[in-house]
Amino acid sequence: MQQILDAWTSAWRNAMNAAQQAQGAAAPMPNGWWPHAANGAAPFGAFKLPNASFEPARLQQLQADYSRDALELLRGATDTAPKAPELKDRRFSSDAWKTTPAYAFTAAWYLLNARYLHELVDAIDTDPKTRERIRFAVQQWTAATSPSNFLALNPDAQNALLESHGESLRQGVMNLLGDLTRGKISQTDESRFVVGRNLATTEGSVVFENELFQLIQYKPHTASVRERPLLIVPPCINKFYILDLQPENSLVAYALDQGQQVFLVSWRNGDASIAHKTWDDYIDDGVLEAIDTVRSISGREQINTLGFCIGGTMLATALAVAAARGEHPASSMTLLTAMLDFSDTGVLDVFVDEAHVQMREQTIGGKNGAVPGVMRGVEFANTFSFLRPNDLVWNYVVDNYLKGRTPAPFDLLFWNSDSTSLPGPAYAWYLRNTYLENKLREPGALTVCSEEVDLSRIDVPTFIYGSREDHIVPWRTAYASVPLLSGPITFVLGASGHIAGVINPPSKNKRSFWSVETDAKHLPADADEWFGVADEKPGSWWPTWAGWLDQFGGKKVKPRAQAGSAEFPAIEPAPGRYVQQRD
């Protein structure tokens, strides 16, 4: 939760400064101002305040609009026969909110004030990062103060209490106590899922393992396979089985059905025994070790590679390191919702500044001789949930605690709660050099595994995918990888968000995607220019990717009867032990 507290701190300071300027203060609040403690100390005196102000005419218009809407609402509430206002928010969609004027007007008053606060954020004249931090803080505040979140103001919860003769309240308290023990809000009935039994069930074997990862080789699905295998590098902050949830939505199974030999990295859940591991370790002993092992088992000098999210960042870094060594182990690279240029990191930017990065370096990063720690996966999970507070936090507070319900089983939300911890030094390095200082895009600005990183040395055909509604890797940021790489590039934009856009199997016949039928060597430098000439196509982007990948797989051969090789025999069945380790 530290990231959220950091964002709230910055947003509060900005809001106070903006408020004083808006009220006609002669000057902004001085750097270091903070509400004083009882002893007169200023505990946050080291903070520097950015400039923020309101344009007077716009502020006056907002105040006039608010006064008009508030007066209209008050008139409706005081009529002799008050008519319940229209409530368009789904939190207040039940009849219980609409049939009792007191509840309806409470909800309407809340919606009016929430809307006004968000309009004030839009009106603030300040730098983009400060505005987004204020927006995030206001979003958290308005989501938390909804009347639906309080038993005394929620008629649905009150009805459940009466109808169950108090059982809903008892069960809600039990749910709350259980979640306090776990350190996170339950979003699904976790008892209904077992990894390896009804999740991550594609048949395969673990053929290699070290301190950081296990390598899974999947059993082929076809009578013949492409001779060059595909290695998948998932994000190290999540379990790999988002790519193999169920047979009907498994990208792993789909690639196998297309005649690919598929290998996959299963990252270890970080604990004290690997708390000292660095970013260099994850590149050299992780990604590059996996590439070399797949090459050895398959007997091929080159393989196809795929990286998802931070796995794509790691894959590109590893291939750049290999290129600096004069090695070129990949015949192609696929990047799914991955960032190489961190100029625009979307909503996650509100969490990252010099103070936060230094705090991580000094607490878990092992800086200045400190004992390295672990960035716990539950922190990642909670942070990502608060990016969508109404859907992933307060919705479950109401259902689980106020109404005493057990969440419905949902495989995606089970995966979302099954997070992975990271060694502090690796996490702190990544945070500083990518999100904060954006050095990966600059040739020679970073040294990884004793090699200067230059992404332009990656001269292989590359397939880049972005999701149009992605709030974690904005699609224009995914597109920003195009000018950094040297080989021919295909870019595809899918509908929906970071996960739903990627996990979109053709059998579902859902959503759509955009692509450009043009010379892959001459993509526009600007993302919006590309979108202006792109064609929208119905359904999944997976077949487009599969057709592209097939070009680089080599000839078709008969698959081997057994997984692994003499040097790398099968260790255990997939999905392996590492993915079973939970926080």
C-alpha positions in Angstrom: 0.0 0.0 0.0 3.0 2.3 0.2 2.6 3.4 -3.4 -1.0 4.5 -2.7 0.1 6.4 0.4 2.8 8.1 -1.7 0.2 9.1 -4.3 -2.2 10.4 -1.7 0.6 12.5 0.0 1.6 14.2 -3.3 -2.0 14.7 -4.3 -2.9 16.3 -0.9 -0.1 18.8 -1.1 -1.0 19.7 -4.7 -4.6 20.2 -3.8 -3.8 22.5 -0.9 -1.5 24.6 -3.0 -4.2 24.8 -5.8 -6.9 25.7 -3.3 -4.9 28.6 -1.8 -4.1 30.0 -5.3 -7.7 29.7 -6.4 -8.8 31.7 -3.4 -6.6 34.6 -4.4 -3.5 33.9 -2.3 -0.6 36.2 -3.2 1.8 33.2 -3.7 1.7 29.4 -3.7 2.3 27.6 -0.5 6.0 27.5 0.1 8.0 24.4 -0.4 7.9 22.2 2.7 4.5 23.4 3.9 2.4 20.8 5.6 -0.3 20.8 8.3 1.6 21.1 11.5 1.6 18.5 14.2 0.6 19.3 17.8 4.2 20.1 18.7 4.6 22.5 15.8 6.8 20.3 13.7 6.4 19.9 10.0 7.0 16.1 9.5 6.9 16.4 5.7 9.0 19.5 5.4 11.3 17.9 2.8 8.6 17.7 0.2 8.6 20.2 -2.7 5.4 21.5 -4.0 4.7 21.9 -7.7 2.8 24.8 -9.0 -0.9 24.4 -9.5 -3.7 26.9 -10.1 -7.2 27.4 -11.5 -8.1 29.6 -14.4 -10.6 32.0 -12.7 -13.2 32.0 -15.5 -13.3 28.2 -15.7 -13.5 27.9 -11.9 -16.4 30.4 -11.8 -18.2 28.4 -14.4 -17.8 25.1 -12.5 -19.0 26.7 -9.3 -22.0 28.2 -11.1 -22.9 24.8 -12.7 -22.5 23.1 -9.3 -24.7 25.6 -7.6 -27.4 25.2 -10.2 -27.4 21.4 -10.0 -27.3 21.4 -6.2 -30.2 23.8 -6.0 -32.2 21.7 -8.4 -31.5 18.6 -6.4 -32.5 20.3 -3.1 -35.7 21.5 -4.6 -36.6 18.0 -5.7 -35.9 16.7 -2.2 -38.0 19.3 -0.5 -41.1 19.0 -2.8 -44.3 17.9 -1.0 -44.2 14.8 -3.2 -40.5 14.3 -3.9 -39.7 12.3 -7.1 -36.6 10.1 -6.8 -33.8 11.4 -9.1 -32.5 9.3 -11.9 -29.4 7.3 -10.8 -27.3 6.2 -13.7 -24.5 4.6 -11.7 -24.7 0.8 -11.4 -23.8 1.0 -7.7 -27.4 2.4 -7.2 -29.2 0.4 -9.9 -31.4 -1.8 -7.6 -35.1 -0.8 -6.9 -34.2 -0.4 -3.2 -32.3 2.8 -4.0 -35.0 4.2 -6.2 -38.1 3.5 -4.3 -37.1 5.3 -1.1 -36.4 9.0 -1.7 -34.0 9.3 1.2 -31.7 6.8 -0.3 -32.1 8.1 -3.8 -31.3 11.7 -2.9 -28.3 10.6 -0.8 -26.9 8.7 -3.8 -27.7 11.6 -6.1 -26.0 14.1 -3.8 -22.9 11.9 -3.7 -22.8 11.6 -7.5 -23.1 15.3 -7.9 -20.2 16.0 -5.5 -18.1 13.3 -7.0 -18.6 14.6 -10.5 -17.8 18.2 -9.4 -14.5 17.0 -7.8 -13.4 15.2 -10.9 -14.3 18.3 -13.0 -12.1 20.4 -10.6 -9.2 18.0 -11.3 -9.7 18.5 -15.0 -9.6 22.3 -14.5 -6.3 22.4 -12.6 -3.5 24.1 -14.4 -0.4 22.1 -13.5 2.0 19.6 -15.0 0.5 16.3 -16.3 2.1 14.1 -13.5 0.7 16.3 -10.7 -2.7 16.4 -12.3 -2.8 12.6 -12.6 -1.7 12.2 -9.0 -4.6 14.5 -7.9 -6.9 12.6 -10.2 -5.9 9.3 -8.6 -6.4 10.7 -5.1 -9.8 12.1 -5.9 -10.7 8.8 -7.6 -9.8 6.9 -4.4 -11.6 9.3 -2.2 -14.8 9.4 -4.2 -14.9 5.6 -4.6 -14.3 5.1 -0.8 -17.0 7.6 0.3 -19.9 6.2 -1.8 -23.0 5.7 0.3 -23.2 2.1 -1.0 -20.1 1.3 1.1 -21.8 1.9 4.4 -24.4 -0.4 6.0 -26.3 2.6 7.4 -26.7 4.1 3.9 -27.1 1.0 1.8 -30.7 -0.3 1.5 -29.6 -3.5 -0.3 -27.3 -4.4 2.6 -30.0 -3.6 5.2 -32.6 -5.8 3.4 -30.1 -8.6 3.4 -29.6 -8.2 7.1 -33.3 -8.3 7.8 -34.0 -11.2 5.4 -31.2 -13.3 6.8 -32.0 -12.5 10.5 -28.6 -11.1 11.0 -26.7 -14.0 9.3 -25.4 -11.7 6.5 -23.7 -9.5 9.1 -22.1 -12.4 10.9 -20.8 -13.9 7.7 -19.6 -10.5 6.5 -17.6 -10.0 9.7 -16.1 -13.5 9.2 -15.2 -12.6 5.6 -13.6 -9.4 6.8 -11.5 -11.2 9.5 -10.4 -13.7 6.9 -9.3 -11.0 4.5 -7.4 -9.1 7.2 -5.4 -12.3 7.8 -4.7 -12.7 4.1 -3.8 -9.0 3.6 -6.1 -8.6 0.6 -9.8 -8.5 -0.3 -11.2 -11.7 -1.7 -12.3 -11.3 -5.3 -13.3 -14.9 -6.1 -14.0 -18.2 -4.3 -10.4 -19.5 -4.3 -11.5 -22.9 -3.0 -12.9 -23.7 -6.4 -9.5 -23.6 -8.2 -6.4 -25.7 -8.0 -3.4 -25.0 -10.3 -2.6 -28.1 -12.3 -6.1 -29.6 -11.8 -8.5 -27.0 -13.4 -6.0 -24.3 -14.2 -2.7 -24.6 -16.2 -3.7 -28.1 -17.3 -1.9 -28.2 -20.7 0.2 -31.3 -20.7 4.0 -30.9 -20.5 7.1 -31.4 -18.4 9.6 -29.3 -16.5 12.9 -29.9 -18.2 15.1 -27.4 -16.4 15.2 -25.4 -13.2 17.5 -23.1 -11.2 17.0 -20.6 -8.4 14.9 -18.3 -10.5 12.7 -20.3 -12.8 11.5 -23.6 -14.1 11.4 -24.3 -17.9 8.3 -26.1 -19.1 8.2 -28.0 -22.4 4.7 -28.7 -23.6 3.6 -31.9 -25.4 2.9 -31.3 -29.1 -0.7 -31.3 -30.3 0.0 -32.1 -33.9 1.6 -34.9 -36.0 4.3 -32.5 -37.2 5.8 -29.4 -35.7 7.9 -26.4 -36.8 11.6 -27.2 -36.2 12.2 -23.9 -34.4 10.5 -23.8 -31.0 8.7 -20.9 -29.4 9.9 -19.7 -26.0 7.4 -17.7 -23.9 8.6 -15.3 -21.2 5.7 -14.2 -19.0 5.9 -11.3 -16.5 7.9 -12.1 -13.4 5.4 -10.3 -11.2 2.6 -12.7 -12.1 2.2 -16.5 -12.4 2.5 -17.8 -16.0 -0.8 -19.5 -16.2 -2.6 -16.4 -17.4 -1.5 -17.8 -20.7 -2.9 -21.2 -19.9 -6.0 -20.6 -17.7 -8.5 -23.1 -19.3 -8.2 -25.2 -22.4 -10.6 -22.9 -24.3 -8.7 -19.7 -23.6 -5.1 -20.9 -23.4 -2.6 -19.1 -25.7 -0.2 -22.0 -25.0 -2.7 -24.6 -26.2 -3.5 -22.4 -29.3 0.1 -22.2 -30.3 0.4 -26.0 -29.9 -2.6 -26.5 -32.1 -0.9 -24.4 -34.8 2.0 -26.8 -34.9 4.4 -24.9 -32.7 6.8 -26.5 -30.2 6.2 -24.5 -27.0 8.5 -23.8 -24.1 7.6 -21.5 -21.2 9.4 -19.9 -18.3 7.7 -20.3 -14.9 9.2 -17.8 -12.5 9.9 -18.6 -8.9 7.9 -16.8 -6.2 10.7 -14.7 -4.6 11.5 -15.4 -0.9 14.4 -14.7 1.5 16.6 -17.3 -0.2 16.8 -15.3 -3.4 16.2 -11.8 -2.0 19.7 -10.8 -3.2 19.1 -11.5 -6.8 19.5 -8.6 -9.2 18.2 -7.5 -12.6 21.4 -8.9 -14.2 20.6 -12.3 -12.6 17.1 -12.3 -14.1 18.5 -11.5 -17.5 21.5 -13.8 -17.5 20.4 -16.7 -15.3 16.8 -16.2 -16.3 15.9 -15.3 -19.8 19.3 -16.0 -21.5 19.6 -19.3 -19.6 16.1 -20.3 -20.8 17.0 -19.4 -24.4 20.2 -21.5 -24.3 18.4 -24.5 -22.8 15.7 -24.4 -25.4 18.3 -24.2 -28.2 20.1 -27.1 -26.7 17.1 -29.3 -26.3 15.8 -28.5 -29.8 19.2 -28.6 -31.5 18.4 -25.3 -33.2 20.8 -22.3 -33.3 17.8 -19.9 -33.4 14.4 -20.0 -31.7 11.3 -17.9 -31.8 10.6 -15.8 -28.7 7.6 -14.1 -27.0 7.5 -11.8 -24.0 4.4 -10.6 -22.2 4.3 -7.3 -20.3 7.5 -7.0 -18.2 8.5 -10.3 -19.7 8.7 -8.5 -23.0 11.0 -5.8 -21.4 13.2 -8.6 -20.1 13.2 -10.5 -23.4 14.3 -7.4 -25.4 17.0 -6.6 -22.8 18.3 -10.2 -23.0 18.4 -10.2 -26.8 20.2 -6.8 -26.7 22.8 -8.3 -24.3 23.2 -11.3 -26.5 23.7 -9.0 -29.6 26.4 -7.1 -27.7 28.2 -10.4 -27.2 27.9 -11.1 -30.9 25.2 -13.7 -30.4 21.8 -13.8 -32.2 19.7 -16.7 -30.7 16.3 -15.5 -31.9 14.8 -15.7 -35.3 11.8 -13.6 -34.3 10.4 -11.7 -31.3 6.8 -11.1 -30.2 6.1 -8.4 -27.6 2.6 -8.4 -26.0 1.6 -5.2 -24.1 5.3 -4.6 -23.3 7.2 -1.3 -22.7 10.6 -0.5 -24.0 10.1 3.3 -24.0 8.7 4.4 -20.6 7.9 8.0 -21.6 4.2 7.3 -20.9 3.5 4.7 -18.3 -0.2 5.5 -17.9 -1.8 5.5 -14.4 1.2 3.7 -12.8 3.2 6.9 -13.2 1.5 8.4 -10.2 3.4 6.0 -7.9 6.9 6.7 -9.2 9.2 9.6 -8.3 12.7 10.0 -6.9 11.5 9.8 -3.3 9.6 6.6 -3.8 12.4 4.9 -5.7 15.0 5.9 -3.0 12.7 4.5 -0.4 12.6 1.1 -2.2 16.3 1.1 -2.8 17.0 1.7 0.9 14.5 -0.7 2.3 14.4 -3.7 0.0 17.0 -2.8 -2.7 20.1 -3.5 -0.7 21.5 0.0 -1.3 24.4 1.2 0.8 25.0 -2.3 2.3 21.5 -2.7 3.6 20.1 -6.3 3.8 18.1 -6.9 0.6 14.4 -7.7 1.0 11.5 -8.8 -1.1 8.8 -6.9 -2.9 5.8 -8.9 -1.9 3.3 -9.9 -4.5 0.4 -8.9 -2.4 1.6 -5.3 -2.7 1.5 -5.6 -6.5 -2.0 -7.2 -6.4 -3.4 -4.5 -4.1 -1.9 -1.7 -6.1 -3.4 -3.0 -9.4 -6.8 -3.4 -7.7 -6.8 0.2 -6.6 -6.3 1.3 -10.2 -10.0 0.3 -10.6 -11.3 0.8 -7.1 -15.0 0.5 -7.8 -14.7 -2.7 -9.7 -11.9 -4.4 -7.8 -12.1 -3.1 -4.3 -15.4 -1.5 -3.1 -17.6 -3.8 -5.1 -16.2 -6.7 -3.0 -16.3 -4.7 0.2 -20.1 -4.3 -0.3 -20.8 -7.9 -1.4 -18.4 -9.7 1.0 -18.7 -7.6 4.1 -22.0 -5.7 4.1 -24.0 -8.5 2.4 -22.0 -11.5 3.7 -21.7 -13.2 0.3 -19.0 -15.5 -0.9 -17.5 -14.2 -4.2 -18.4 -16.2 -7.4 -15.6 -18.4 -8.8 -13.8 -16.7 -11.6 -10.5 -18.1 -13.0 -9.1 -14.7 -14.1 -9.6 -13.2 -10.6 -8.1 -16.3 -9.0 -5.0 -15.7 -11.1 -5.0 -12.0 -10.3 -4.8 -12.8 -6.6 -2.1 -15.4 -7.1 0.8 -12.9 -7.3 4.5 -13.3 -7.3 7.1 -11.7 -5.0 10.3 -10.2 -6.4 13.8 -9.8 -5.0 14.2 -6.2 -3.9 17.4 -5.4 -5.8 15.9 -6.5 -9.1 12.7 -4.6 -8.5 14.5 -1.4 -7.4 16.8 -1.5 -10.4 13.9 -1.9 -12.8 11.9 0.9 -11.1 14.8 3.4 -11.3 16.1 2.6 -14.8 12.9 2.2 -16.6 9.9 3.9 -14.9 11.9 6.7 -13.4 14.8 7.5 -15.7 13.7 5.7 -18.9 17.2 4.6 -19.9 16.4 1.4 -21.7 15.5 3.3 -24.9 18.8 5.1 -25.0 21.6 3.2 -26.7 24.4 2.6 -24.3 22.7 4.3 -21.3 22.4 1.0 -19.4 24.9 -1.8 -18.7 23.4 -5.1 -18.1 25.4 -8.3 -17.5 28.5 -6.3 -18.3 27.2 -5.3 -21.7 26.0 -1.9 -23.0 22.3 -2.3 -24.0 21.4 -1.0 -27.4 17.9 -2.2 -28.5 18.7 -1.3 -32.1 21.0 -4.3 -32.3 17.9 -6.5 -32.2 17.6 -7.0 -35.9 14.9 -9.7 -36.1 11.3 -9.6 -37.4 9.1 -8.4 -34.5 5.4 -8.6 -33.8 4.2 -6.0 -31.4 0.7 -6.1 -29.8 -1.0 -3.4 -27.8 -4.4 -3.2 -26.2 -6.5 -0.1 -26.9 -8.0 0.3 -23.4 -4.8 -0.8 -21.6 -4.3 1.4 -18.5 -1.0 -0.4 -17.5 0.8 -0.3 -20.9 -1.0 2.4 -22.9 -1.1 1.2 -26.5 0.8 4.3 -27.8 3.6 3.3 -25.4 3.6 -0.2 -26.9 3.8 1.4 -30.3 6.8 3.5 -29.1 8.9 0.3 -29.3 8.7 0.5 -33.2 11.5 3.1 -33.8 13.8 1.4 -31.2 14.2 -1.9 -33.1 15.9 -2.5 -36.4 14.2 -5.5 -37.9 10.9 -5.5 -39.8 7.9 -4.9 -37.5 4.3 -5.8 -37.5 2.0 -3.9 -35.1 -1.4 -5.0 -34.1 -3.9 -3.2 -31.8 -6.5 -5.2 -30.0 -9.7 -4.1 -28.3 -10.1 -4.1 -24.5 -7.5 -4.0 -21.8 -4.2 -5.3 -20.6 -5.4 -8.9 -20.0 -8.8 -9.3 -21.8 -7.2 -7.9 -25.0 -4.4 -10.5 -24.9 -6.5 -13.4 -23.8 -9.0 -13.4 -26.7 -9.2 -16.8 -28.3 -10.7 -17.1 -31.8 -13.3 -19.6 -30.6 -15.0 -16.9 -28.6 -15.5 -14.7 -31.7 -15.3 -11.6 -29.5 -13.9 -8.1 -29.8 -11.9 -6.8 -32.7 -8.4 -5.7 -33.7 -6.7 -3.2 -36.0 -3.8 -3.8 -38.4 -2.2 -2.2 -41.4 -1.5 -4.1 -44.6 1.7 -2.4 -45.6 5.4 -2.8 -45.8 6.5 -3.8 -42.3 9.8 -1.9 -42.7 8.0 1.4 -43.1 5.5 1.8 -40.2 4.7 5.4 -39.4 6.7 6.9 -36.5 3.6 8.2 -34.9 1.0 5.9 -33.3 -2.0 8.0 -34.2 -0.8 8.2 -37.8 -0.7 4.4 -37.8 -4.2 4.2 -36.4 -5.4 6.6 -39.0 -4.6 4.1 -41.8 -5.3 0.9 -39.9 -8.3 -1.3 -40.7 -10.5 -2.8 -38.0 -11.2 -6.5 -38.2 -13.7 -8.5 -36.2 -12.6 -11.3 -33.8 -9.3 -12.3 -32.4 -5.8 -11.2 -33.4 -4.4 -14.7 -32.6 -4.7 -16.1 -36.1 -2.9 -13.0 -37.5 -0.1 -13.6 -35.1 0.0 -17.4 -35.7 0.3 -16.8 -39.5 3.1 -14.3 -38.9 4.9 -16.6 -36.6 4.7 -19.6 -39.0 7.0 -17.8 -41.4 9.9 -18.2 -38.9 9.4 -21.7 -37.6 11.4 -23.5 -40.3 10.4 -26.7 -41.9 7.9 -29.2 -40.4 9.4 -32.2 -38.5 8.1 -35.1 -36.5 8.0 -34.2 -32.8 10.2 -36.1 -30.4 8.7 -38.9 -28.4 9.9 -37.6 -25.1 10.4 -34.2 -23.5 13.8 -32.8 -22.8 17.1 -34.4 -23.9 19.9 -36.5 -22.5 21.4 -33.3 -20.9 18.0 -32.0 -19.8 15.8 -34.9 -18.8 12.2 -34.3 -17.6 12.1 -33.3 -13.9 8.4 -33.4 -13.1 5.0 -32.9 -14.9 3.8 -29.4 -15.8 2.9 -27.0 -14.3 5.7 -27.7 -11.9 6.4 -26.8 -8.3 7.4 -23.1 -8.6 3.9 -22.0 -9.8 2.4 -23.7 -6.8 4.2 -21.5 -4.3 1.8 -18.7 -3.0 2.4 -15.7 -0.8 
